Amino acid sequence: MINIIGKRYFFFLFSLVIIIPGLIILIVNGLPLAIDFTGGSLIEVRFESGQLPQPAQVIAVYDSLDIADASVQTTGQGTVVVRSSFLDETGRARVIAALEEQFADTVVVLRFDSVGPTIGQEVASRAALAVLAAAVVIIIYITYAFRGIQNAFRYGICAIIAMFHDVLVVISLTAIGSVLVGWEMDALFLTALLTVIGFSVQDKIVVFDRIRENSGIYRRLNFETLVNHSIVQTLQRSINTQLMTVEFMLLALALFGGVTLREFALIMLVGLLSGTYSSIFIAAPSLVVWENHEWRTWFRRGEARASA
């Protein structure tokens, strides 16, 4: 039998190696929030001549209109994306007119999004509240569903630990992407994150339910062996279900879905892979750590090695 539980600390360490670089980037640079959460305006334009101006030239146009905090990004589709402080329709018209005058070219507006700072703060607070509310409901539901076995609340807590593991993986990926390719946390990011949470918890309940079933069948097995046996029984189902129903579709969307959906598809792809991984290698092993109260010996082992 595959000894997954016996290598649990290796899997915990592997997760930390993935998560910590992104957290360091967040500590240094802060959250890469889009205008959906911070407020502001985004304009994506195309110049009819096909000649793209330099970012510094576009920023100079914004500065001449006394519009602060402008940042410019060119895309692989021959367009220019400009983010700035909040603009209304009048402000947008002034910007387009100034760009056409400065570069003597016709400017086609492909996208214009504008969110006030108050609305942006409200969206951010509600997003955080949605994640916390989902966590509380999951704990209550799993505790109730597993009420027939001992320490049922542990299953809910371990599911939340693994869920936050998946959230941190997604946030870490986005933080790294913000440095490499300019990713931002926008409304699509929130949609991907909540979807990952839903799929993640679903897969963990399947593994936990097998542990519950086996608890009544293999009563003489110690808890660690029981959990490992249950994981192995659900391993093929967990992997096949995710790969066949979701991951291949998301991979195709990331490869052929265009620039607009690529970030969303990649976040979903990695997030759902993380959900499957955490169901097998984080959630159930956490139950074993809790059952054995292993944290009591973590530092003692270090002290023993030091004294030796």
C-alpha positions in Angstrom: 0.0 0.0 0.0 1.2 3.5 -0.7 2.3 5.2 2.5 1.0 8.7 2.1 0.5 9.4 5.8 4.0 8.3 6.6 5.4 11.1 4.4 3.0 13.8 5.6 5.7 16.2 6.7 7.3 16.1 3.3 4.0 17.1 1.7 3.5 19.9 4.3 7.0 21.2 3.4 6.3 21.0 -0.3 3.2 23.2 0.2 5.3 25.8 2.2 7.8 25.9 -0.6 5.0 26.9 -3.0 3.2 29.3 -0.7 6.1 31.2 1.0 7.6 32.9 -2.2 4.2 34.4 -3.0 3.7 35.6 0.6 7.1 37.3 0.6 6.1 39.1 -2.6 2.8 40.2 -1.0 4.7 41.5 2.1 7.1 43.5 -0.1 4.7 44.8 -2.8 1.2 44.4 -1.2 -1.8 42.9 -2.7 -2.0 43.5 -6.5 -5.6 44.7 -6.4 -7.3 45.8 -9.6 -9.7 48.7 -9.8 -12.6 46.4 -8.9 -11.3 46.6 -5.3 -9.3 49.8 -5.1 -11.4 52.1 -7.4 -10.2 53.8 -10.5 -10.5 53.5 -14.2 -9.2 51.2 -16.9 -9.1 52.1 -20.6 -8.0 49.7 -23.3 -7.5 51.3 -26.7 -6.3 50.4 -30.2 -4.6 52.9 -32.5 -5.9 52.6 -36.1 -2.5 53.0 -37.6 -1.2 50.0 -35.6 1.7 52.1 -34.2 1.8 51.8 -30.5 3.2 54.8 -28.5 5.7 54.3 -25.8 4.2 54.0 -22.2 6.0 57.2 -21.2 4.3 59.1 -24.0 0.8 57.9 -22.9 1.6 58.8 -19.2 2.7 62.3 -20.3 -0.8 62.8 -21.9 -2.5 61.8 -18.7 -0.2 64.1 -16.7 -1.1 67.0 -19.0 -4.7 66.4 -18.1 -3.9 66.3 -14.3 -4.9 62.6 -14.0 -2.8 61.0 -11.4 -1.4 57.5 -10.9 -1.5 56.4 -14.6 0.2 53.1 -15.5 0.4 51.7 -19.0 0.6 48.2 -20.3 0.8 46.9 -23.9 -0.8 43.6 -24.8 0.0 41.0 -27.3 -3.1 42.0 -29.3 -1.7 45.4 -30.3 -3.6 47.4 -27.7 -2.7 49.7 -24.9 -4.2 49.3 -21.4 -4.1 52.4 -19.1 -5.0 52.3 -15.4 -5.5 55.6 -13.6 -7.5 57.3 -10.9 -11.3 57.5 -11.3 -12.6 58.9 -14.5 -16.2 59.6 -15.5 -17.5 59.7 -19.1 -16.4 63.3 -19.5 -12.9 62.4 -18.3 -12.8 59.4 -20.7 -13.7 61.7 -23.6 -11.0 64.1 -22.6 -8.4 61.3 -22.5 -9.4 60.0 -26.0 -9.4 63.4 -27.5 -6.0 64.2 -26.1 -4.5 60.8 -27.3 -5.8 61.4 -30.8 -4.4 65.0 -30.8 -1.0 63.9 -29.4 -0.4 61.0 -31.8 -2.4 62.2 -34.8 -4.2 58.9 -35.0 -7.7 57.5 -34.5 -8.2 55.8 -31.1 -10.7 53.0 -30.8 -11.9 52.3 -27.3 -12.2 48.5 -26.7 -12.9 48.6 -23.0 -13.7 51.2 -20.4 -14.2 50.2 -16.7 -14.5 52.7 -14.0 -15.2 52.0 -10.3 -15.5 54.6 -7.5 -13.2 54.2 -4.5 -16.1 53.7 -2.1 -17.6 50.9 -4.2 -14.2 49.3 -4.6 -13.7 49.2 -0.8 -17.2 47.8 -0.4 -16.5 45.0 -2.9 -13.2 44.1 -1.1 -14.9 43.9 2.3 -17.7 41.8 1.0 -15.3 39.5 -0.8 -13.5 38.9 2.5 -16.8 38.4 4.3 -17.9 35.8 1.6 -14.8 33.7 2.2 -15.1 33.8 6.0 -18.9 33.0 5.8 -18.1 30.1 3.6 -15.5 28.8 6.1 -18.0 29.0 9.0 -20.8 27.2 7.1 -18.4 24.5 6.0 -17.3 23.8 9.6 -20.9 23.6 10.8 -22.0 21.4 7.9 -19.2 18.9 8.2 -19.5 18.7 12.0 -23.2 18.0 11.6 -22.7 15.5 8.8 -20.0 13.6 10.7 -21.8 13.8 14.1 -21.9 10.0 14.4 -18.1 9.6 14.8 -15.8 10.8 17.6 -14.4 14.4 17.3 -16.5 15.3 14.3 -15.6 18.9 14.6 -12.0 18.0 13.7 -13.0 17.1 10.2 -14.5 20.5 9.7 -11.5 22.3 11.1 -9.1 20.2 8.9 -11.2 20.9 5.9 -10.9 24.6 6.5 -7.1 24.3 7.1 -6.8 22.6 3.7 -9.2 25.1 2.1 -7.0 28.0 3.3 -4.0 26.1 2.0 -5.7 26.2 -1.5 -6.5 29.9 -1.0 -2.9 30.7 -0.2 -1.7 28.7 -3.2 -4.0 30.8 -5.5 -2.9 34.1 -3.9 0.7 33.1 -4.1 0.4 32.2 -7.7 -1.3 35.6 -8.4 1.4 37.4 -6.5 4.1 35.8 -8.5 2.1 36.5 -11.7 1.8 40.1 -10.7 5.6 40.4 -10.7 6.2 38.4 -13.9 3.3 39.4 -16.2 1.3 42.1 -14.3 -1.6 40.0 -13.0 -4.1 41.7 -10.7 -6.8 40.5 -8.3 -10.0 41.5 -9.9 -13.6 40.3 -10.0 -12.6 37.3 -12.2 -10.0 36.4 -9.6 -12.6 36.4 -6.9 -14.9 34.2 -9.0 -12.0 31.8 -9.5 -11.2 31.8 -5.8 -14.7 31.0 -4.7 -15.0 28.3 -7.3 -11.7 26.7 -6.0 -13.1 26.8 -2.5 -16.2 25.0 -3.6 -14.4 22.2 -5.5 -11.8 21.9 -2.7 -14.3 21.3 0.0 -16.3 18.8 -2.1 -13.2 16.7 -2.7 -12.3 16.7 1.0 -15.7 15.6 2.1 -15.3 12.5 -0.2 -12.1 11.5 1.5 -13.5 12.2 5.0 -16.6 10.2 4.2 -14.5 7.2 3.3 -12.6 7.6 6.6 -16.0 7.6 8.4 -17.1 4.4 6.5 -13.9 2.6 7.3 -14.0 3.6 10.9 -16.9 1.2 11.4 -15.4 -1.6 9.2 -11.7 -1.6 10.3 -12.1 -0.9 14.0 -8.9 -2.7 15.0 -6.7 -0.6 12.8 -4.9 2.3 14.4 -6.1 5.7 13.1 -3.0 6.5 11.0 -3.3 3.2 9.1 -7.1 3.7 8.7 -6.7 7.2 7.2 -3.9 6.0 4.8 -6.1 3.1 3.7 -9.0 5.5 3.1 -6.9 7.9 1.1 -5.6 5.2 -1.2 -9.2 4.0 -1.8 -10.3 7.4 -3.0 -7.0 8.3 -4.7 -8.0 7.2 -8.2 -11.4 8.7 -8.0 -10.0 12.1 -6.8 -7.4 12.3 -9.6 -9.6 11.0 -12.4 -12.6 13.2 -11.6 -10.5 16.4 -11.6 -8.5 15.6 -14.7 -11.3 14.3 -16.8 -14.0 16.8 -15.9 -12.2 20.0 -15.2 -8.5 20.3 -15.7 -8.3 19.4 -19.4 -11.1 21.9 -20.1 -9.3 24.7 -18.2 -6.0 23.8 -19.9 -7.6 24.2 -23.3 -9.2 27.5 -22.2 -5.8 28.8 -20.9 -4.1 27.8 -24.2 -6.7 28.9 -26.7 -9.1 31.2 -24.8 -7.3 34.4 -25.5 -5.6 36.9 -23.3 -8.7 38.1 -21.4 -9.5 34.7 -20.0 -5.9 33.3 -19.7 -5.3 34.6 -16.1 -8.7 33.3 -14.9 -8.2 29.9 -16.5 -4.6 29.5 -15.1 -5.7 30.5 -11.6 -8.6 28.0 -11.8 -6.3 25.3 -13.2 -3.7 25.6 -10.4 -6.4 26.2 -7.7 -8.3 23.0 -8.5 -5.0 21.0 -8.7 -4.2 22.4 -5.3 -7.7 21.3 -4.1 -7.1 17.8 -5.2 -3.6 17.8 -3.7 -4.7 19.2 -0.4 -7.6 16.6 -0.1 -5.0 13.8 -0.3 -1.9 15.3 1.2 -3.0 18.0 3.6 -6.5 17.6 5.0 -6.5 13.9 6.0 -2.8 14.0 7.2 -3.8 17.0 9.4 -6.4 14.7 11.0 -3.6 12.3 11.9 -1.4 15.1 13.3 -4.3 16.2 15.5 -5.2 12.7 16.6 -1.6 12.0 17.7 -1.1 15.5 19.1 2.2 15.5 17.3 2.9 19.2 17.9 3.9 18.2 21.4 7.0 16.4 20.1 8.0 18.8 17.3 10.4 20.9 19.4 11.4 18.0 21.6 12.8 16.3 18.5 14.8 19.3 17.7 16.1 19.6 21.3 17.0 15.9 21.2 19.0 16.3 18.0 20.8 19.4 19.5 21.7 17.6 22.7 22.9 14.5 20.7 
